[in-house]
C-alpha cells in the first residue's frame, strides 16, 4: 500500500507543478510584477505540499525511526522500558515490521501443518495455544490463514507491553474472536486462568515465540516453564527469531542446528552489539538452551536481506520442537535395531560411575563402636544431550540419522533426478516377496518405489553417499502420503508445480526429516519450471536440447516420442536423429571425462572400462541403435522420452507415477512405504551395521564400476555381502563392461556368478535403457 501511495503522490505532485507552471505563475507574476518572486513562491509552496504529503506517506517509518533510534527511554525495569519503547509506535508496529521480522508466516504455516498431523493421532485432546510475546496479535490473525482460529479451544496471548496488547484487543474484537484471552504478564511467570483449578503439567498443546525469546532476560526460566506445561506427546513449540552462532562444538550439535547455522565472526560481533542497544540479546546461549531443552523437529537458518540485499544480512532462524520426554522408541528401534545406526543417540552404552573413594580420601578414625552394614553405592550421572532431529520428527522413520562429513559437502545437489536402470527387468530375476529384505542404491528412488509397488518387501534399505539423493527420495515418499495424485504428478511427472513451496510448508513438511526440509526450502525453485533440468543430469538434458535446436530436429524429437508405431519410430530415428547424436562433435563431447562426470554421472574408472573394450562411438551406437525398433517410447519405454522432452507423460512414466502405482503406495496409510530405510553412507558401512543373514536381495546397479581394478574396498564389501546375505540370497548389478573385473572377486568369496545378459552389438537391447553392456547375478550358495 505504501508503494501505491507514493506512486499517486508523485503523479499528483507532477500535475500540481504543471498547473502551477501553466496558470498560477502567470497570475502571481502579474500581481507582484516580478517573475523571480513568482517562481520562488511557487517553489516554496510546491516543496511544502510535497514534504507534507511525503511525511504522511512515510509516517509509520518515521515513527519507527524516532522511537527505535532517537527517543530516550528513561526506564530501568523491563515493563516500563517496553511501555515507553512501544507506546508511541504501537499503532504502526505491524506496518513497520513486515520486512524486518522475516519467517513468521513460514513458522506459522509449518506449525499448522504439524498440528494437523499430531491432531490426526489424537483428535479428542484439547487444543490450547499460548503465544508468548505476541504483542499486537498479528500472529493470531496470520495463523487464521493456515489453521482456523475457531479450531482452538483457547488461545492466550501473553505480553508485558500494555500498548501493544491494546492493539491486540481491538484486533480480536473487530474479528469477533471470543476464544482468545489477552494477558499482561511476565513471560517467565505466565499463568493461565485454568491452572488455578489443576496442575498445568502437560496441559498446553502449542506455544509460539515470535521474535520474543531474544527480548526476554530470564530465558532459562521461561523455557523450563514451557517444558513443564507442554504436552509430551502432542505438544509443539515454535520459534522464529534473530540469532548469532559460532562453530558448533560437536557434529551432533551441528546436525541439530541445521544447514548454514554458523555466522561469520563479523556478523556475530556486529549484530550482537547492534541489537543490544535495544535490549535484544542475540547471544548464542538462548538458541543453544532451546535446542538442548527440547527435541528439534524442524529448523531453518535464513538471512534477512531486506535493507541492502547481499550486504546487510541479519541472521534469523525458524525452529519447531517437542518435549524430550515424547516417545521415540519406534525411531530408536528403526534406526538402531533394523538399520544398525547409532548416530544421533547420545545415551552412552555404559555409564562411567563416579565413586566417593575417587574424590574424597578416607578418614582414619579407628574401629566403629557398632557393626553396621554400610552400602557404598556409586553415584550414576545420566544427563545426556537430546537425540537427533531425526528421532523427533512426526513422520515415518524413513531417514536414518547422519552427521555431515567432508565427503557429503562435495555434493551440492543431486546427480540423478531420475533412475537410469530398468526395474521391470530387475523384477524378472528378483522374485521378490513380502518376506524379503533388500538393499538398493538410492539414486532418484524410482526403482526402489517400483519394487515396493510390485512386491511390498519387508524392508528396503536405500543407500547413497550423496545426501541430496536421499532428500529426493524422502520428498517422494512424503509427497505420496501428503498429496493428491494430480499435485504429485505435476511435481514428478510434469516436473513443474508453481505452488510447490506452499505444498512443502502446508502439507509435505511434517513427514520430512529436518535436513530434507531445509534442502527443499533452500531449493524451493526446483519445481518452478523444469525439475528434470535440475541437478547434474539436467545439464546433459539441456545440452541435448541445444544440439537438437541447432540441428533443426526439435520437432522430430517430439514426433519420435509421440510416434504411433515402432516402424514410425525407427524411421524418425534412422533418418533424423541418428545422424545428429552419432556425429563426431557429440562423440567427442562424450569422450570428455569432465562432461562424463558432471553431466552424466559417469566416473573415471567406468569411463575407462568402456574405452578398454571399444570406442566411445561403438558404445553409444550399441546403446541407442536397437531401442527405437524394439520399444514404444510413447507407451512404456519412458527413459528416453524424459531425456528428450524433459518430462514424463501419463502413458510413459515410472510405475510410481501411474495412478495405480501411486494408490498402491498410498493405500492403508502408506503401508508399502513402511519398508523404506534411507541411509546416507557407504554401502560398506551400512552392511557393517546389519546383522548376519538379514538380507535376501541386493541391487547395486553399476556401483562397483566406480572402483579401480584390484581395489581392496571391493574385497571388503563383497565379504560383507556374503556375511549379511542369507543362504540363497543374491546380488544383482549392471556394468559398462561386458566382463567386469570384479566378477572374479565374487567367485573367490564363495558366490556363484551368472551373466543374465551381455550386449552383443547394435541389434538387440538388454532392456529399455540398454546403457550398460552387461547384467549379472551373484548367488550365495552356502
C-alpha positions in Angstrom: 0.0 0.0 0.0 2.8 2.4 0.8 4.3 1.9 -2.7 1.0 2.6 -4.3 0.5 5.7 -2.1 4.0 7.0 -3.1 3.2 6.5 -6.8 0.0 8.5 -6.6 1.9 11.1 -4.6 4.5 11.6 -7.4 1.8 11.7 -10.1 -0.2 14.3 -8.1 2.9 16.4 -7.4 3.7 16.4 -11.1 0.2 17.6 -12.0 0.4 20.3 -9.4 3.7 21.5 -10.8 2.3 21.5 -14.3 -0.8 23.6 -13.3 1.4 26.0 -11.3 3.7 26.4 -14.2 0.9 27.0 -16.7 -1.5 29.2 -14.8 -0.6 30.2 -11.2 2.8 31.5 -12.0 1.5 34.0 -14.6 -1.1 35.3 -12.1 1.5 35.8 -9.3 3.9 37.5 -11.7 1.1 39.9 -12.8 0.3 40.9 -9.2 3.9 41.1 -7.9 5.4 42.5 -11.0 8.3 40.0 -10.8 8.7 36.6 -12.4 11.5 35.8 -10.0 9.4 36.3 -6.9 6.6 34.3 -8.5 9.0 31.4 -9.2 10.3 31.4 -5.6 6.8 31.5 -4.1 5.7 28.6 -6.3 8.8 26.6 -5.5 8.3 27.1 -1.8 4.6 26.2 -1.9 5.3 23.1 -4.1 8.1 21.9 -1.7 5.8 22.4 1.3 3.0 20.4 -0.2 5.4 17.6 -1.3 7.1 17.4 2.1 3.7 17.3 3.9 2.4 14.6 1.6 5.7 12.6 1.8 5.7 12.8 5.5 2.2 11.5 5.7 3.1 8.5 3.5 6.3 7.8 5.5 4.7 8.5 8.9 4.9 4.8 10.1 8.6 4.6 9.1 9.4 8.0 10.7 7.7 7.0 13.9 9.6 3.7 13.9 13.0 5.5 13.4 12.2 8.1 16.2 11.1 5.6 18.8 13.7 3.0 18.0 16.8 5.0 17.4 16.4 8.6 18.8 13.8 8.9 21.6 15.3 8.2 25.1 13.5 5.6 27.1 14.2 6.8 30.7 13.4 3.4 32.3 15.2 0.9 34.4 12.8 -2.1 34.6 11.7 -4.2 31.7 8.0 -3.4 31.8 8.4 0.4 31.9 11.1 0.2 29.2 8.8 -1.8 26.9 5.8 0.5 27.5 7.9 3.6 26.8 9.5 2.0 23.7 6.2 0.9 22.1 3.7 3.4 23.4 4.3 5.9 20.6 4.6 3.3 17.8 2.1 0.6 18.8 -0.4 1.7 16.1 2.3 1.4 13.3 4.1 -1.7 14.7 2.7 -4.2 12.2 3.2 -1.8 9.3 6.9 -1.3 10.1 7.9 -4.9 11.0 6.8 -6.9 7.9 10.2 -6.6 6.2 12.3 -6.8 9.4 10.7 -9.8 11.1 11.0 -12.4 8.4 9.9 -16.0 8.7 6.8 -15.5 10.8 4.4 -16.7 8.2 6.5 -19.7 7.4 6.8 -20.6 11.1 3.0 -20.5 11.5 2.3 -22.4 8.3 4.8 -25.1 9.3 3.2 -25.2 12.8 -0.3 -25.5 11.3 0.7 -28.5 9.2 2.5 -30.2 12.1 -0.5 -29.6 14.4 -2.8 -31.2 11.9 -0.5 -34.2 11.7 -0.4 -34.5 15.5 -4.2 -34.0 15.9 -4.9 -36.8 13.5 -3.4 -39.2 16.1 -5.4 -37.7 19.0 -8.3 -35.6 17.7 -10.1 -35.5 21.1 -7.3 -33.7 23.0 -8.0 -30.0 23.8 -6.1 -27.6 21.6 -4.6 -24.8 23.7 -2.3 -22.2 22.1 -0.1 -19.8 24.2 1.5 -17.0 22.1 4.3 -15.6 24.3 5.4 -12.1 23.4 2.5 -11.9 20.9 2.2 -8.1 21.1 -0.4 -6.8 18.7 -1.9 -10.2 17.9 -0.6 -10.2 14.4 0.5 -13.8 14.7 -3.0 -14.9 15.6 -4.5 -13.1 12.6 -1.8 -14.6 10.4 -2.4 -18.1 11.8 -6.0 -17.9 10.8 -4.9 -18.2 7.1 -3.3 -21.6 7.8 -5.3 -23.0 10.8 -8.7 -21.5 11.7 -8.6 -19.6 15.0 -12.0 -21.1 15.8 -10.5 -24.6 15.8 -8.5 -23.8 19.0 -10.3 -24.5 22.3 -8.5 -21.5 23.8 -5.8 -19.0 22.8 -3.8 -17.0 25.3 -1.8 -14.0 24.1 0.8 -13.1 26.7 2.9 -9.9 26.6 4.4 -7.4 29.1 3.7 -4.4 27.0 0.2 -2.9 27.6 0.3 -0.5 24.5 0.7 -3.5 22.1 -1.9 -5.6 24.0 -4.4 -2.8 23.5 -3.9 -3.1 19.7 -4.4 -6.9 20.0 -7.7 -6.5 22.0 -9.1 -4.1 19.3 -8.0 -6.5 16.6 -9.7 -9.5 18.1 -12.9 -7.7 18.9 -13.1 -6.5 15.3 -12.7 -10.1 14.1 -15.3 -11.4 16.6 -13.0 -14.0 18.1 -14.2 -15.0 21.5 -11.8 -17.9 22.4 -8.8 -15.5 22.9 -7.7 -14.2 26.2 -5.1 -11.4 26.4 -2.9 -11.4 29.5 -0.4 -8.8 30.5 2.1 -10.9 32.3 5.9 -11.5 32.7 6.6 -14.4 30.3 8.8 -16.2 32.8 5.9 -16.3 35.3 3.0 -16.7 32.8 -0.1 -18.5 34.3 -3.3 -19.3 32.6 -6.6 -18.8 34.5 -7.5 -22.5 34.3 -4.3 -23.5 36.1 -5.9 -22.4 39.4 -8.0 -25.5 39.3 -5.5 -28.1 38.3 -1.8 -29.0 37.8 -0.8 -27.3 34.5 1.8 -30.0 33.6 1.3 -31.1 30.0 -1.8 -29.0 29.6 -0.7 -26.9 26.6 -0.7 -28.1 23.0 1.0 -25.3 21.2 3.4 -22.5 22.2 4.9 -19.8 20.0 7.8 -17.4 20.5 7.8 -14.9 17.6 10.8 -12.6 17.9 10.3 -12.6 21.6 12.8 -15.1 23.0 15.7 -12.7 22.3 13.9 -10.0 24.3 13.2 -12.0 27.5 16.1 -11.6 30.0 15.5 -14.8 32.0 15.0 -17.1 29.1 16.1 -20.2 31.1 13.1 -19.9 33.5 10.8 -19.3 30.5 11.9 -22.4 28.6 11.8 -24.5 31.7 8.3 -23.3 32.3 7.2 -24.1 28.8 8.8 -27.6 29.1 6.7 -28.2 32.2 3.3 -27.2 30.7 3.9 -28.5 27.1 2.1 -31.8 26.3 4.8 -34.5 26.0 3.2 -36.4 23.1 1.1 -33.8 21.3 2.8 -30.5 22.2 4.6 -28.3 19.8 6.9 -25.3 20.5 7.6 -23.0 17.5 10.2 -20.2 17.5 11.3 -17.6 15.0 13.9 -15.0 16.0 17.2 -13.4 15.2 20.3 -15.2 16.3 24.1 -15.5 16.1 26.1 -18.6 16.3 29.8 -19.6 16.0 31.2 -23.0 15.2 29.4 -25.9 16.8 31.4 -27.9 19.3 30.3 -31.3 18.0 28.9 -32.9 14.9 25.8 -33.8 16.9 25.0 -30.2 17.8 25.9 -29.1 14.2 23.3 -31.6 12.9 20.6 -30.3 15.2 21.3 -26.7 14.4 20.9 -27.3 10.7 22.4 -26.1 7.4 24.2 -22.6 7.5 23.7 -22.0 11.2 27.2 -20.7 11.7 27.6 -17.0 11.3 30.9 -15.2 10.4 32.8 -13.5 13.2 32.0 -10.0 11.8 28.3 -10.9 11.6 28.3 -12.2 15.2 30.1 -9.2 16.6 28.1 -6.5 14.7 24.6 -7.9 15.2 25.0 -8.7 18.9 26.2 -5.1 19.5 23.6 -3.5 17.3 20.6 -5.3 18.8 22.0 -4.8 22.3 21.2 -1.1 22.0 17.5 -2.1 22.0 17.9 -4.6 24.8 17.6 -7.5 22.3 20.1 -10.3 23.0 21.5 -12.3 20.1 24.0 -14.2 22.1 24.1 -17.9 21.2 23.0 -19.1 24.6 19.3 -18.7 24.0 19.2 -20.9 21.0 21.7 -23.4 22.4 19.5 -23.9 25.5 16.4 -24.1 23.4 17.9 -26.9 21.3 19.2 -28.6 24.4 15.9 -28.4 26.4 13.7 -29.6 23.6 13.8 -32.2 20.8 14.3 -30.5 17.4 11.6 -31.3 14.8 12.4 -28.7 12.1 14.9 -26.0 11.8 15.8 -23.5 9.1 18.5 -20.8 9.1 18.0 -17.8 6.9 19.4 -14.3 6.3 17.2 -11.3 6.1 18.3 -9.1 3.2 15.5 -6.5 3.2 17.7 -3.4 4.0 20.6 -3.7 1.5 20.4 -7.0 -0.4 23.6 -9.2 -0.3 25.3 -6.7 2.0 23.2 -6.3 5.2 22.1 -9.8 6.1 20.5 -10.3 9.5 20.6 -14.0 10.6 17.3 -15.4 11.7 16.0 -18.9 12.3 12.8 -20.9 12.3 12.6 -23.8 14.8 9.9 -26.3 15.7 10.4 -28.7 18.6 8.8 -31.2 21.0 9.3 -32.3 24.6 12.3 -34.6 25.0 10.1 -36.9 27.0 8.0 -37.8 24.0 8.0 -41.5 22.9 10.7 -42.0 20.3 11.0 -45.8 20.7 9.9 -46.6 17.2 12.6 -44.4 15.8 15.3 -45.8 18.0 14.2 -49.4 17.0 14.1 -48.5 13.3 17.5 -46.8 13.4 19.5 -48.9 15.8 18.0 -52.4 15.5 16.8 -52.5 11.9 19.3 -50.2 10.4 22.3 -50.7 12.7 22.7 -46.9 13.0 23.5 -45.5 16.5 24.1 -41.9 15.3 22.1 -39.2 16.9 21.5 -41.2 20.2 24.0 -39.8 22.7 22.9 -42.1 25.6 26.1 -44.0 26.5 26.1 -47.7 26.2 27.7 -48.0 29.6 27.9 -45.2 32.1 31.1 -44.1 33.8 30.4 -44.0 37.5 31.8 -41.5 40.0 32.9 -43.1 43.3 33.2 -41.3 46.5 36.5 -43.1 47.1 37.9 -41.5 44.0 37.2 -37.9 45.1 37.3 -37.9 48.9 40.2 -39.5 50.8 39.2 -41.9 53.6 39.5 -40.7 57.2 41.4 -42.7 59.8 39.1 -42.6 62.9 39.6 -46.1 64.3 37.2 -49.0 64.7 33.5 -48.3 64.7 31.6 -48.8 68.0 28.7 -50.6 66.2 29.0 -53.1 63.5 26.6 -52.0 60.7 26.4 -52.8 57.0 27.1 -49.7 55.0 26.2 -49.6 51.3 28.7 -47.6 49.2 26.6 -47.2 46.0 28.2 -45.4 43.2 26.7 -42.2 42.0 25.5 -42.5 38.4 25.3 -39.4 36.2 22.9 -39.9 33.3 22.5 -36.4 31.9 22.6 -36.6 28.1 22.1 -34.3 25.2 18.9 -34.5 23.2 18.6 -37.1 20.4 19.0 -36.0 16.8 16.2 -34.2 14.9 15.7 -37.5 13.0 14.3 -39.0 16.2 11.7 -36.3 17.0 10.0 -35.6 13.6 6.4 -36.6 13.1 6.6 -38.8 10.0 7.7 -42.4 9.5 11.3 -43.4 10.3 12.4 -43.5 6.7 15.6 -41.4 7.0 18.3 -42.7 9.3 20.5 -40.1 11.2 23.7 -39.0 9.7 26.3 -36.3 10.5 27.6 -34.1 7.7 31.1 -35.1 6.8 33.6 -33.6 4.3 32.5 -36.1 1.6 28.9 -35.0 2.0 29.8 -31.4 1.3 31.2 -32.4 -2.1 27.6 -32.9 -3.3 25.9 -29.5 -3.8 22.8 -31.1 -5.2 21.5 -34.5 -6.6 23.3 -36.0 -9.5 20.4 -38.1 -10.7 16.9 -36.6 -10.9 15.7 -39.9 -12.4 16.9 -43.5 -12.2 18.6 -44.9 -15.3 18.1 -48.7 -14.8 15.1 -50.7 -16.0 13.2 -52.1 -12.9 10.9 -54.4 -15.0 13.9 -56.5 -16.0 15.1 -56.5 -12.3 11.7 -57.8 -11.3 12.0 -60.8 -13.7 15.0 -62.0 -11.7 14.4 -60.7 -8.2 11.5 -63.0 -7.4 10.6 -60.6 -4.6 8.0 -61.4 -1.9 6.7 -59.8 1.3 9.3 -61.6 3.5 12.3 -60.3 1.5 14.7 -57.7 2.8 16.8 -55.9 0.2 19.5 -53.3 -0.2 19.5 -51.0 -3.2 21.3 -47.9 -4.4 19.0 -44.9 -3.7 19.7 -42.9 -6.9 16.4 -41.0 -7.6 14.4 -43.7 -5.8 12.3 -44.6 -8.9 13.3 -48.3 -8.9 13.0 -48.7 -5.1 9.5 -47.4 -5.4 8.8 -49.8 -8.2 9.9 -52.8 -6.0 7.7 -51.6 -3.2 4.6 -51.3 -5.5 5.2 -54.7 -7.3 6.1 -56.9 -4.3 5.9 -54.9 -1.0 9.0 -56.5 0.5 9.5 -56.3 4.3 12.5 -54.0 4.2 14.2 -51.8 1.5 17.5 -50.3 2.6 18.3 -47.4 0.2 21.9 -46.4 0.3 23.6 -43.3 -1.2 26.6 -41.2 -0.1 25.0 -38.2 -1.7 22.6 -36.7 0.9 20.7 -34.9 -1.9 19.6 -38.2 -3.4 18.2 -39.2 0.0 16.4 -35.8 0.1 14.8 -36.5 -3.2 13.5 -40.0 -2.3 12.3 -38.7 1.0 10.4 -35.9 -0.8 8.7 -38.5 -3.0 7.8 -40.7 -0.1 6.3 -37.8 1.9 4.5 -36.4 -1.2 2.9 -39.7 -1.8 1.4 -39.6 1.7 0.5 -35.9 1.8 -0.7 -35.0 -1.7 -3.4 -36.0 -4.2 -2.4 -37.7 -7.4 -2.7 -34.6 -9.6 -0.3 -32.5 -7.5 2.1 -35.4 -7.2 2.2 -36.0 -11.0 2.6 -32.3 -11.6 5.7 -32.3 -9.5 7.4 -35.5 -10.6 5.6 -36.2 -13.9 5.4 -32.8 -15.5 8.4 -31.6 -13.4 6.6 -28.4 -12.7 4.4 -27.1 -9.9 4.0 -23.4 -9.3 2.8 -23.8 -5.7 5.5 -26.2 -4.6 6.6 -24.0 -1.7 3.1 -23.7 -0.4 2.7 -27.5 -0.6 6.0 -28.0 1.1 5.2 -26.0 4.2 1.5 -26.8 4.5 1.3 -30.5 3.6 4.7 -32.2 3.0 6.9 -30.8 5.7 5.6 -32.8 8.7 6.6 -36.1 7.0 10.1 -34.9 6.1 13.2 -35.0 8.3 14.6 -31.6 9.3 17.6 -31.8 7.0 15.4 -32.8 4.0 13.0 -29.9 4.7 16.0 -27.5 4.8 17.2 -28.7 1.5 13.9 -28.3 -0.2 13.2 -24.9 1.5 16.5 -23.6 0.1 15.8 -25.1 -3.3 12.1 -24.3 -3.4 12.5 -23.1 -7.1 13.3 -26.7 -8.2 9.8 -27.2 -9.5 9.2 -23.7 -10.7 9.9 -24.5 -14.3 11.5 -27.9 -15.2 12.6 -30.2 -12.4 14.3 -32.7 -14.6 16.6 -30.0 -15.9 18.0 -29.6 -12.3 20.8 -31.5 -10.8 23.9 -32.6 -12.7 22.0 -34.8 -15.0 19.9 -31.8 -16.0 23.0 -30.3 -17.8 23.0 -33.3 -20.2 19.3 -32.7 -20.9 19.9 -29.0 -21.5 22.8 -29.7 -23.8 20.7 -32.2 -25.8 18.0 -29.5 -26.3 20.7 -27.1 -27.6 22.0 -29.7 -30.0 18.6 -30.6 -31.3 17.8 -26.9 -31.8 21.0 -26.2 -33.7 20.4 -29.3 -35.9 16.8 -28.2 -36.5 15.3 -31.5 -35.3 13.4 -30.4 -32.3 10.1 -31.2 -33.9 11.4 -34.6 -34.9 12.3 -35.3 -31.3 8.7 -34.7 -30.3 7.5 -36.8 -33.2 9.7 -39.7 -32.1 8.3 -39.6 -28.6 4.7 -39.5 -29.9 5.1 -42.0 -32.7 2.1 -44.3 -33.1 4.1 -47.3 -34.2 7.5 -48.9 -33.9 8.0 -48.5 -37.7 7.4 -44.8 -37.5 9.8 -44.5 -34.5 12.5 -46.4 -36.4 12.1 -44.2 -39.5 12.5 -40.9 -37.5 15.5 -42.3 -35.6 17.3 -43.5 -38.7 16.6 -40.5 -41.0 16.6 -37.6 -38.5 18.1 -38.2 -35.1 20.8 -40.8 -35.6 22.9 -38.5 -37.8 22.7 -35.8 -35.1 23.5 -37.9 -32.0 26.2 -40.1 -33.6 28.1 -37.2 -35.2 31.8 -36.6 -34.4 31.1 -33.5 -32.3 28.7 -35.3 -29.9 31.0 -38.3 -29.6 34.0 -36.0 -28.8 32.0 -34.4 -26.1 31.1 -37.8 -24.6 34.8 -38.7 -24.6 35.5 -35.8 -22.2 35.9 -37.1 -18.6 34.7 -33.8 -17.2 31.5 -33.9 -19.1 31.0 -37.6 -18.3 31.1 -36.9 -14.6 29.4 -33.6 -14.3 26.6 -34.1 -16.8 26.2 -37.9 -16.9 27.5 -39.0 -13.5 30.0 -41.4 -15.2 33.2 -41.7 -13.0 36.7 -42.1 -14.5 37.0 -45.8 -13.8 33.7 -46.6 -15.5 34.7 -44.5 -18.5 38.0 -46.4 -18.7 36.1 -49.7 -18.7 34.1 -48.6 -21.7 37.2 -47.5 -23.7 39.1 -50.7 -22.8 36.5 -52.7 -24.7 36.0 -50.5 -27.7 35.5 -46.9 -28.8 33.0 -44.3 -27.4 31.3 -44.3 -30.8 30.7 -48.1 -30.7 29.3 -47.8 -27.1 26.8 -45.1 -28.0 25.8 -46.8 -31.2 25.2 -50.1 -29.5 23.2 -48.3 -26.8 20.9 -46.2 -28.9 20.5 -48.0 -32.2 18.3 -51.0 -31.2 15.9 -49.1 -29.0 13.6 -47.4 -31.5 13.0 -50.7 -33.3 12.2 -52.6 -30.1 10.2 -50.5 -27.6 7.5 -47.9 -27.9 8.6 -44.6 -26.4 5.0 -43.4 -26.3 3.7 -46.4 -24.4 6.0 -47.5 -21.6 9.7 -47.0 -22.6 9.8 -43.8 -20.5 13.5 -43.4 -20.1 14.5 -41.7 -23.3 11.3 -39.6 -23.8 12.2 -38.0 -20.4 15.6 -37.1 -21.6 14.3 -35.8 -24.9 11.2 -33.9 -23.7 12.2 -33.0 -20.1 9.1 -34.6 -18.6 7.1 -37.8 -18.4 3.6 -38.4 -19.8 0.8 -40.4 -18.2 1.2 -43.2 -20.7 5.0 -43.3 -20.4 6.3 -42.9 -16.9 7.7 -44.9 -14.0 5.3 -47.1 -12.1 5.2 -44.8 -9.0 3.8 -42.0 -11.3 0.9 -44.1 -12.7 -2.4 -43.6 -10.8 -2.4 -47.3 -9.8 1.1 -47.2 -8.6 0.5 -44.0 -6.6 -2.6 -45.5 -5.0 -0.7 -48.7 -4.1 1.9 -46.7 -2.2 -0.7 -44.5 -0.5 -3.1 -47.3 0.4 -3.5 -48.4 4.0 -1.8 -45.3 5.4 1.2 -45.9 3.2 1.9 -49.4 4.4 4.1 -50.2 1.4 6.4 -47.2 2.3 7.0 -48.6 5.8 9.7 -50.8 4.3 12.0 -47.9 3.4 15.1 -47.1 5.4 17.3 -44.3 3.8 21.0 -44.5 4.6 23.4 -41.6 3.9 26.6 -43.6 4.0 28.7 -46.0 2.0 27.4 -49.5 1.2 30.3 -51.0 3.2 29.4 -49.0 6.4 25.7 -49.8 6.0 26.5 -53.6 5.7 28.6 -53.4 8.8 25.6 -52.3 10.8 23.3 -55.0 9.5 23.1 -58.4 11.2 24.2 -61.6 9.5 21.7 -63.2 7.2 19.4 -60.2 7.4 19.2 -59.5 3.6 17.8 -61.7 0.9 18.4 -59.4 -2.1 20.7 -56.6 -3.2 20.6 -54.4 -6.3 23.7 -52.3 -6.6 23.3 -51.0 -10.2 26.8 -50.0 -11.6 28.2 -49.2 -8.2 31.3 -51.5 -8.4 32.3 -49.9 -11.8 33.4 -46.9 -9.7 36.3 -48.7 -8.1 39.8 -49.2 -9.5 40.7 -52.7 -10.6 42.0 -54.7 -7.7 40.7 -52.3 -5.1 40.7 -53.8 -1.6 37.5 -51.9 -0.9 35.7 -54.2 -3.3 37.0 -57.3 -1.4 35.9 -55.9 1.9 32.4 -55.0 0.5 31.9 -58.4 -1.1 32.9 -60.0 2.2 30.2 -58.1 4.0 27.6 -59.0 1.3 28.5 -62.7 2.0 28.0 -62.2 5.7 24.8 -60.2 5.5 23.0 -62.2 2.8 21.1 -65.3 3.8 21.8 -68.6 2.0 20.2 -68.4 -1.4 20.3 -64.6 -1.3 21.9 -62.8 -4.2 23.3 -59.5 -5.6 22.3 -58.0 -9.0 24.4 -55.5 -10.8 25.0 -53.9 -14.2 28.3 -52.9 -15.7 29.6 -50.7 -18.5 31.9 -53.6 -19.3 30.9 -56.9 -20.9 33.0 -58.8 -18.3 33.8 -56.6 -15.3 36.9 -57.5 -13.4 35.1 -57.8 -10.0 33.1 -60.9 -11.1 36.2 -62.8 -10.1 36.1 -61.3 -6.6 32.5 -62.6 -6.1 33.5 -66.1 -7.2 36.6 -66.0 -5.0 34.5 -65.1 -2.0 32.1 -68.1 -2.5 29.4 -66.7 -4.8 28.1 -68.3 -7.9 28.2 -65.7 -10.6 25.9 -65.8 -13.7 25.6 -63.4 -16.6 21.9 -62.5 -17.1 22.6 -60.5 -20.2 25.6 -59.4 -22.3 25.3 -56.9 -25.1 26.5 -58.4 -28.4 26.2 -55.4 -30.7 23.8 -52.7 -32.1 20.9 -55.1 -32.9 19.3 -56.4 -29.6 18.9 -54.3 -26.4 19.3 -55.7 -23.0 16.4 -53.6 -21.6 14.5 -50.4 -22.2 17.6 -48.4 -21.2 20.4 -50.5 -22.8 23.0 -48.2 -21.3 25.0 -51.0 -19.8 26.9 -53.7 -21.6 26.1 -56.5 -19.1 23.8 -57.6 -16.3 24.9 -60.0 -13.6 23.8 -62.1 -10.6 25.9 -63.5 -7.7 24.2 -66.1 -5.5 25.3 -67.0 -2.0 25.1 -70.8 -2.2 26.1 -71.8 1.3 
